[in-house]
Amino acid sequence: MLLRTPRRFLAANVGSNNIAMKQAESILAKFEYQEKILVQNRLTIADLFKPNQRCGIYVLHFSNDEYYIGQAVDFVRRYSQHCKNHSDIEYVSFKTFKPHELNDFEKQFVREFERNEIKLRNILLTSVVNGDTDLDLIINTENQNKWLEDNSFQNFEGKRFNNEKVRLQYNKNYLEISSSPIYQRIENVLREYIKIGIPFPKQTEYSFWCVTIPNYAKKNKLIRININKQEVFSFRISEEENIITFHHAISPLVDNFGLNLKELVKTLNFFFLDYTYEPGGQDQIGIGIELEDFEKYIGLEFVKESIRMFNLRLMRKGPNFYNHYHCFALTDKILEE
């Protein structure tokens, strides 16, 4: 089942196959790609590309109107590898780039396809997940869409899971955090973030999201919320400053402020992180902000939209990989009050 949504980055149905094809061809033309090449049932394309013209960004066109965007130093060799896994490649598009240009352009190209809701098979770089997912088994797509479309909607119903071994293992970490002079603010910040950014938190806790307090954070305390294979929220606590960092979708910010986000920085006094994570895909940005500005930032509707869009996508990518570090004692306070 595909997840219905009016928002462009959560999956999936752009309408007819003809519309999807025209959108893809329009993007290829925008980036000055030559006409696509018919390769159906070909095991090699060695005759199509000279040895010194095989480094670049390629697009595979599949018979079901899905696409695969990738980079290769030797596209001829990479194509043959793809043929072992995909028997339905119909066309290829290819443009040469220098090796140092490959990463940036590949990300840019993936993002452009996603902005137009064109289905991509390569899940590692993409933000959107099409089709049925494990999350659908506990939260149906209708409720996922309801949560995504209405920033004020939240559901705290359901029974929570408990793992007594994990609970006991990380209770000490909780006790250390709870002795902090700003503990009540920590609790309030986490509660507000979960209210805004975690769908059906009691039902999805542990399996799809968790709160961790790393053991190595002795001097500067650190609390994280993790989804799938990455952190989405971090609270760094020290005597000098208290910084909160977010990873969320960039597209709602761009929609409000354009590609140049300088005006947003002037408004909110935050800073951009110089890193993101692969699981979150290309529609992603990292932002840091001081504790004092947390409520102002997270209270903006387009920020809520960014967080919800990003976190739901990650949950649709798969379960939480860090739940064996989950701090149940802290979520007791957040979810049960």
C-alpha positions as CSV (number, residue, x, y, z in Angstrom):
1,M,0.0,0.0,0.0
2,L,1.3,3.4,-0.9
3,L,1.1,6.2,1.6
4,R,-1.2,9.0,0.4
5,T,-0.1,12.6,1.1
6,P,-0.5,16.0,-0.3
7,R,3.1,16.8,0.6
8,R,5.7,16.2,-2.0
9,F,8.4,14.2,-0.2
10,L,6.4,11.4,1.5
11,A,5.7,8.7,-0.9
12,A,4.3,8.0,-3.7
13,N,1.6,8.3,-6.4
14,V,2.2,11.1,-8.9
15,G,-0.6,10.0,-11.1
16,S,-0.2,8.3,-14.5
17,N,2.9,6.7,-15.7
18,N,3.0,9.2,-18.5
19,I,3.2,12.1,-16.1
20,A,6.1,10.5,-14.2
21,M,8.0,9.9,-17.4
22,K,7.5,13.5,-18.6
23,Q,8.7,14.8,-15.2
24,A,11.8,12.6,-15.3
25,E,12.6,13.7,-18.9
26,S,12.1,17.3,-18.0
27,I,14.6,17.0,-15.1
28,L,17.1,15.2,-17.4
29,A,16.7,18.0,-19.9
30,K,17.2,20.6,-17.2
31,F,20.6,19.0,-16.3
32,E,21.5,18.8,-20.0
33,Y,21.4,15.1,-20.4
34,Q,21.3,13.7,-23.9
35,E,18.4,11.6,-25.1
36,K,17.9,8.4,-23.2
37,I,19.4,5.2,-24.7
38,L,17.4,2.0,-25.3
39,V,19.3,-0.9,-23.5
40,Q,16.5,-3.4,-22.9
41,N,17.9,-7.0,-22.7
42,R,21.5,-5.8,-23.1
43,L,24.0,-7.3,-20.8
44,T,26.8,-4.8,-21.7
45,I,26.9,-1.3,-23.1
46,A,30.6,-1.2,-23.7
47,D,30.1,-0.2,-27.4
48,L,28.1,2.9,-26.3
49,F,30.8,4.7,-24.2
50,K,34.4,5.3,-24.9
51,P,36.9,4.2,-22.2
52,N,37.7,7.8,-21.2
53,Q,34.0,8.9,-21.1
54,R,32.6,6.5,-18.5
55,C,32.9,8.6,-15.3
56,G,29.7,10.3,-14.4
57,I,26.1,10.2,-13.1
58,Y,23.7,7.7,-14.6
59,V,19.9,7.1,-14.5
60,L,18.4,3.7,-15.0
61,H,14.9,3.7,-16.4
62,F,12.9,0.6,-15.4
63,S,9.8,-0.8,-17.2
64,N,7.5,0.1,-14.3
65,D,8.5,3.8,-14.5
66,E,10.8,3.6,-11.5
67,Y,14.3,5.0,-11.7
68,Y,17.7,4.5,-10.1
69,I,20.2,7.3,-9.9
70,G,23.9,6.5,-9.3
71,Q,27.5,7.5,-9.8
72,A,30.3,5.5,-11.4
73,V,33.9,5.9,-12.3
74,D,33.2,3.2,-15.0
75,F,29.5,3.2,-15.9
76,V,30.0,0.3,-18.3
77,R,31.1,-2.0,-15.5
78,R,28.5,-0.6,-13.1
79,Y,25.7,-1.2,-15.6
80,S,26.7,-4.9,-16.0
81,Q,26.6,-5.2,-12.2
82,H,23.1,-3.7,-12.1
83,C,21.9,-6.2,-14.7
84,K,22.5,-9.0,-12.3
85,N,20.0,-7.5,-9.8
86,H,17.6,-5.8,-12.2
87,S,16.1,-7.6,-15.2
88,D,13.8,-4.8,-16.2
89,I,16.1,-1.9,-17.2
90,E,14.8,-0.4,-20.4
91,Y,16.8,2.8,-20.9
92,V,19.8,4.6,-19.5
93,S,20.7,8.3,-19.3
94,F,24.3,9.3,-18.6
95,K,26.4,12.4,-18.3
96,T,30.1,12.6,-17.7
97,F,31.5,14.4,-14.6
98,K,34.8,14.7,-13.0
99,P,35.4,12.3,-10.0
100,H,35.4,15.1,-7.4
101,E,32.0,16.3,-8.7
102,L,30.1,13.0,-8.4
103,N,29.0,13.1,-4.8
104,D,27.5,16.6,-4.8
105,F,25.8,16.2,-8.2
106,E,24.3,12.8,-7.3
107,K,22.7,14.2,-4.1
108,Q,21.4,17.2,-6.1
109,F,19.9,15.0,-8.7
110,V,18.2,12.6,-6.2
111,R,16.7,15.6,-4.4
112,E,15.3,16.9,-7.7
113,F,13.6,13.6,-8.5
114,E,12.1,13.5,-5.0
115,R,10.8,17.0,-5.3
116,N,8.7,15.7,-8.2
117,E,7.7,12.5,-6.4
118,I,9.3,10.3,-9.0
119,K,9.9,6.8,-7.6
120,L,13.5,5.8,-7.0
121,R,14.7,2.3,-6.2
122,N,18.0,3.2,-4.5
123,I,16.8,3.6,-0.9
124,L,20.1,4.6,0.6
125,L,20.2,8.0,-0.8
126,T,16.5,8.6,-1.1
127,S,14.3,10.2,1.5
128,V,11.0,8.6,0.4
129,V,10.0,5.0,0.9
130,N,7.3,3.6,-1.3
131,G,5.1,0.6,-0.7
132,D,4.2,-1.3,2.5
133,T,6.5,-0.9,5.5
134,D,6.8,-2.4,9.0
135,L,5.3,0.7,10.5
136,D,2.1,0.1,8.6
137,L,1.5,-3.0,10.8
138,I,1.0,-0.9,13.9
139,I,0.0,2.5,12.5
140,N,-2.1,2.3,9.3
141,T,-1.4,4.7,6.4
142,E,-4.6,6.6,7.1
143,N,-3.4,7.6,10.6
144,Q,0.1,8.2,9.3
145,N,-1.3,10.7,6.9
146,K,-3.6,12.3,9.5
147,W,-0.6,12.8,11.8
148,L,1.5,14.2,8.9
149,E,-1.2,16.6,7.6
150,D,-2.2,18.1,10.9
151,N,0.7,19.5,13.0
152,S,-1.6,19.7,16.1
153,F,-2.7,16.0,15.9
154,Q,-1.1,13.6,18.3
155,N,-2.1,10.2,19.8
156,F,-0.7,9.0,23.2
157,E,-2.9,6.0,23.4
158,G,-1.7,2.4,23.6
159,K,0.3,0.2,26.0
160,R,4.0,0.7,26.2
161,F,6.6,-2.1,25.8
162,N,9.0,-2.7,28.7
163,N,12.4,-4.5,28.6
164,E,13.5,-4.9,32.2
165,K,17.1,-5.7,31.3
166,V,17.5,-2.6,29.3
167,R,15.7,-0.5,31.9
168,L,18.1,-1.6,34.7
169,Q,21.1,-1.2,32.5
170,Y,20.5,2.5,31.8
171,N,18.8,3.6,34.9
172,K,22.1,4.9,36.3
173,N,22.4,7.2,33.3
174,Y,19.0,8.5,34.0
175,L,19.8,9.2,37.7
176,E,22.9,11.2,36.7
177,I,20.8,13.3,34.3
178,S,18.0,13.8,36.8
179,S,20.5,15.4,39.2
180,S,21.1,18.2,36.7
181,P,20.0,21.7,37.9
182,I,18.1,22.0,34.6
183,Y,16.5,18.6,34.7
184,Q,13.0,19.8,34.6
185,R,13.7,21.8,31.5
186,I,15.3,18.8,29.9
187,E,12.2,16.8,30.6
188,N,9.9,19.6,29.2
189,V,12.0,19.9,26.0
190,L,11.9,16.2,25.3
191,R,8.2,16.1,26.0
192,E,7.5,18.9,23.6
193,Y,9.7,17.4,20.9
194,I,8.1,14.0,21.2
195,K,4.6,15.6,21.2
196,I,5.5,17.4,17.9
197,G,7.8,15.0,16.2
198,I,7.1,11.3,17.1
199,P,4.0,9.7,15.7
200,F,1.9,7.7,18.2
201,P,4.8,7.7,20.6
202,K,3.6,4.9,23.0
203,Q,2.9,2.5,20.2
204,T,6.2,3.3,18.3
205,E,8.5,3.5,21.4
206,Y,11.5,1.1,21.4
207,S,10.6,-0.5,18.0
208,F,10.8,2.7,16.0
209,W,12.3,5.4,18.2
210,C,14.3,5.6,21.5
211,V,16.0,8.0,23.9
212,T,19.6,7.4,24.7
213,I,22.0,8.8,27.3
214,P,25.5,7.7,26.1
215,N,27.9,6.5,28.8
216,Y,30.8,8.4,27.3
217,A,29.1,11.7,27.9
218,K,30.6,12.2,31.4
219,K,31.5,15.9,31.5
220,N,29.2,17.2,28.9
221,K,25.9,15.3,29.2
222,L,24.2,14.2,26.0
223,I,20.6,13.0,25.4
224,R,19.6,11.8,22.0
225,I,16.4,10.7,20.2
226,N,17.1,8.1,17.6
227,I,15.0,6.8,14.7
228,N,16.1,4.1,12.3
229,K,19.9,4.4,12.0
230,Q,20.4,8.0,13.0
231,E,19.8,10.7,15.6
232,V,17.2,13.2,14.9
233,F,17.5,15.3,18.1
234,S,20.3,15.8,20.6
235,F,20.5,17.9,23.8
236,R,24.1,18.7,24.9
237,I,24.3,19.9,28.5
238,S,27.4,21.6,29.9
239,E,28.3,24.3,32.4
240,E,29.1,26.7,29.5
241,E,26.1,26.2,27.3
242,N,23.1,24.0,26.5
243,I,22.8,23.3,22.8
244,I,20.0,21.4,21.0
245,T,20.6,20.0,17.5
246,F,18.0,18.8,15.0
247,H,18.1,16.8,11.8
248,H,14.9,17.3,9.8
249,A,13.7,17.9,6.2
250,I,15.0,21.0,4.5
251,S,12.3,21.3,1.9
252,P,9.7,23.2,4.1
253,L,12.4,25.7,5.0
254,V,13.3,26.2,1.4
255,D,9.6,26.6,0.5
256,N,9.4,29.4,3.1
257,F,12.7,31.2,2.6
258,G,14.1,30.0,-0.8
259,L,17.4,28.3,-1.4
260,N,19.2,31.1,0.5
261,L,18.4,30.6,4.2
262,K,20.2,33.6,5.5
263,E,17.0,35.4,6.4
264,L,15.9,32.4,8.5
265,V,19.2,32.6,10.4
266,K,18.7,36.3,11.1
267,T,15.2,35.5,12.5
268,L,16.1,32.6,14.8
269,N,19.8,32.9,15.6
270,F,20.7,29.3,15.0
271,F,23.6,27.6,13.1
272,F,23.9,25.0,10.5
273,L,25.6,21.7,11.3
274,D,28.3,20.6,8.8
275,Y,27.1,17.0,8.7
276,T,24.0,14.9,7.9
277,Y,23.4,11.1,7.9
278,E,22.8,8.7,5.0
279,P,19.6,7.1,6.3
280,G,17.7,10.5,6.2
281,G,18.4,10.9,2.5
282,Q,19.0,14.1,0.6
283,D,16.0,16.2,1.9
284,Q,17.8,16.8,5.2
285,I,19.5,19.6,7.1
286,G,21.2,19.7,10.5
287,I,20.6,22.7,12.7
288,G,21.9,23.7,16.2
289,I,20.2,26.2,18.5
290,E,20.6,27.3,22.1
291,L,18.1,26.0,24.7
292,E,16.7,29.5,25.3
293,D,15.5,29.6,21.6
294,F,14.1,26.1,21.5
295,E,10.5,27.0,22.0
296,K,10.6,29.8,19.4
297,Y,12.1,27.4,16.8
298,I,10.0,24.4,17.4
299,G,6.9,26.5,17.6
300,L,7.1,27.5,13.9
301,E,4.6,25.6,11.7
302,F,7.1,24.9,8.9
303,V,9.6,23.6,11.4
304,K,7.0,21.2,12.8
305,E,6.2,20.2,9.2
306,S,10.0,19.6,8.6
307,I,10.3,17.4,11.7
308,R,7.2,15.4,11.1
309,M,8.0,14.8,7.5
310,F,11.6,13.7,8.2
311,N,10.8,11.4,11.2
312,L,7.9,9.6,9.6
313,R,10.0,8.9,6.5
314,L,12.8,7.4,8.7
315,M,10.3,5.2,10.5
316,R,9.0,4.0,7.2
317,K,12.6,3.0,6.3
318,G,12.6,0.5,9.1
319,P,12.9,-0.2,12.8
320,N,15.2,1.6,15.3
321,F,18.7,0.2,15.5
322,Y,19.6,1.7,18.9
323,N,16.7,0.5,21.1
324,H,19.0,-1.7,23.2
325,Y,20.3,1.6,24.6
326,H,16.9,3.0,25.4
327,C,16.4,4.9,28.7
328,F,12.9,3.7,29.9
329,A,13.2,5.7,33.1
330,L,13.3,9.0,31.2
331,T,10.5,8.1,28.9
332,D,8.4,7.0,31.9
333,K,8.4,10.7,33.0
334,I,7.8,12.0,29.5
335,L,5.0,9.7,28.3
336,E,3.1,8.9,31.5
337,E,2.6,12.4,32.8
